[in-house]
């Protein structure tokens, strides 16, 4: 498992009527974090050949942040893929270090040449499980 982290800061367009980050924004940040992790770790030839599609999200909201506040976001893959599916985990922490959003997402790999879902090759998953 190789964790990957980055920081997100709540902008005015991220804020809902309650004055904090909208739930849909957390999902966008999960996708951005997963994409950044893929681009940082995956081999260039894998990035050119494959793309990931979300098949399931499970999210626990335990807190929130407001405009101008930041969250430290971390993602990782704990286990080898099951066929075409890879489960990714996420934690978002506030400035005090408290986990405010925790999530799991199942992603399926798509072969760009055939546009079909495919089994995740071992050389792809190995980079995320090291």
C-alpha positions in Angstrom: 0.0 0.0 0.0 1.5 3.3 -1.1 -0.6 6.2 0.3 -0.9 9.4 -1.8 -1.9 12.8 -0.3 -2.7 16.3 -1.4 -4.5 19.3 0.0 -7.8 20.8 -1.1 -9.0 24.2 -0.1 -12.7 25.1 -0.1 -13.6 27.8 -2.6 -16.8 29.9 -2.7 -18.3 27.7 -5.4 -17.8 24.6 -3.2 -20.0 25.9 -0.4 -23.6 24.9 0.0 -26.6 26.6 1.8 -25.3 25.3 5.2 -22.1 27.2 4.8 -19.8 24.3 4.3 -18.4 22.1 1.5 -21.2 20.4 -0.5 -21.3 16.6 -0.5 -20.9 16.5 -4.3 -17.6 18.4 -4.0 -16.2 15.7 -1.7 -16.9 13.2 -4.5 -15.2 15.5 -7.0 -12.2 15.7 -4.7 -12.1 11.9 -4.4 -12.0 11.7 -8.2 -9.3 14.4 -8.5 -7.2 12.6 -5.7 -7.5 9.2 -7.4 -6.6 10.7 -10.7 -3.5 12.4 -9.3 -2.5 9.2 -7.6 -2.9 7.3 -10.9 -0.8 9.9 -12.8 1.9 9.9 -10.1 2.3 6.1 -9.8 1.1 4.4 -13.0 3.5 3.7 -15.8 3.1 6.1 -18.8 2.1 3.2 -21.1 -0.6 2.2 -18.6 -1.9 5.7 -18.5 -2.1 5.7 -22.2 -3.9 2.4 -22.5 -6.4 2.3 -19.6 -8.9 4.5 -17.8 -10.9 4.0 -14.6 -14.6 4.2 -14.1 -16.4 4.5 -10.7 -18.8 1.6 -10.0 -19.6 2.3 -6.4 -19.0 4.9 -3.7 -19.5 4.5 0.1 -19.0 7.7 2.1 -19.1 8.6 5.8 -19.4 12.3 6.6 -18.1 13.0 10.1 -17.5 16.7 9.8 -16.9 19.4 7.3 -14.9 22.5 6.4 -15.9 26.0 5.4 -14.8 28.5 2.7 -11.1 29.1 2.9 -10.4 26.1 5.1 -8.3 23.2 3.8 -8.4 19.4 4.1 -5.5 17.0 3.8 -6.7 14.2 1.6 -5.1 10.7 1.5 -5.9 7.8 -0.7 -4.6 4.2 -0.9 -5.3 0.7 -2.2 -5.2 -2.0 0.4 -5.8 -5.2 -1.5 -5.2 -6.7 -4.9 -7.9 -6.1 -7.5 -10.8 -8.6 -7.9 -11.1 -9.1 -11.7 -11.7 -5.7 -13.2 -12.4 -4.0 -9.8 -10.0 -2.2 -7.6 -11.1 -0.7 -4.2 -9.6 2.6 -3.2 -9.9 4.2 0.2 -9.9 7.8 1.2 -9.6 10.0 4.3 -10.0 13.7 4.5 -8.7 15.4 7.7 -9.4 19.0 8.9 -6.7 21.3 10.3 -6.8 19.7 13.7 -6.1 16.3 12.1 -9.6 14.9 12.7 -11.0 12.6 10.0 -14.0 14.4 8.6 -14.8 12.3 5.5 -13.9 8.7 5.0 -14.8 6.8 1.9 -14.3 3.6 -0.2 -14.8 3.6 -4.0 -14.8 0.7 -6.3 -13.2 1.4 -9.7 -13.3 -0.7 -12.9 -10.6 -0.7 -15.4 -11.5 0.1 -19.1 -9.2 -0.7 -22.0 -9.2 2.4 -24.2 -8.5 0.5 -27.4 -11.5 -1.8 -27.1 -13.6 0.4 -24.8 -14.4 -2.7 -22.7 -14.0 -3.4 -19.0 -11.0 -5.7 -18.4 -9.2 -7.6 -15.6 -6.6 -5.4 -13.9 -3.1 -6.6 -15.0 -0.8 -7.5 -12.1 1.9 -5.1 -13.4 -0.7 -2.2 -13.0 -1.8 -3.2 -9.5 1.7 -3.9 -8.2 2.6 -0.2 -8.3 -0.2 0.6 -5.9 0.3 -2.2 -3.5 4.1 -1.9 -3.0 
